[in-house]
Amino acid sequence: MTNETKWSLDQANSKITFKVGHIIISNIRGSFKIFDASIYTKENEFSTAEINLWIDASSIISGDGNRDVQLRGQDFFDVQKHPQITFSSSTIGEPDEEGNRELWGELTIKGIKKVVKLNMKDHVFENNRSDGGMAKITISGKFNRSDWDLYGKSSFEFGGMMVSKDVKLLCDIQLINMGKNTSMGELNSQVNKNVF
């Protein structure tokens, strides 16, 4: 993409959360605390966006220390062998009447790469800021965690509780417009260099 706009992640105002149902209480909720993204668009049009997102898998927090250790272990994210979760976009659709777009891309967890369809909504805040303005994107989706081998050896996986295979993901991302770039070299270099 030439003459693209570069967007930088506003870490203080961005979050990635998840929710998993189970049979005893309503949901297990958690988040990833360390993540970053490289996002480029043509002008400010997010239907043209090229999104590369990476997450430090070991930064998972679910509100229970013992469960977090289990989630980082071999039966689940196996963070020693697979420290990163990554997503790279491939196709972004036009918005519907409510502003929702289909976002297609490759999600890689534990070295397993799958094509997924997500929902994305974006809003660009254009103003007179010296940094060119800001944008907010919300990305959501539902996954079957067994597709990425995210399951324990026992059917009672989390502290003796049966949990759903479905995981709901929500990313609230705030972006800062960093201005124009003329090549994709910087993007490729940044993606390759980011290692947790």
Secondary structure, 3 states (H helix, E strand, C coil): CCCEEEEEECHHHCEEEEEEEECCCCEEEEEECCEEEEEEEECCEEEEEEEEEEEEHHHEECCCHHHHHHHHCCCCCCCCCCCEEEEEEEEECCCCCCCEEEEEEEEEECCEEEEEEEEEEEEEECCCCCCCCEEEEEEEEEEEHHHHCCCCCCCCCECCECEEEEEEEEEEEEEEEEEEECCCHHHHHHHHHCCC
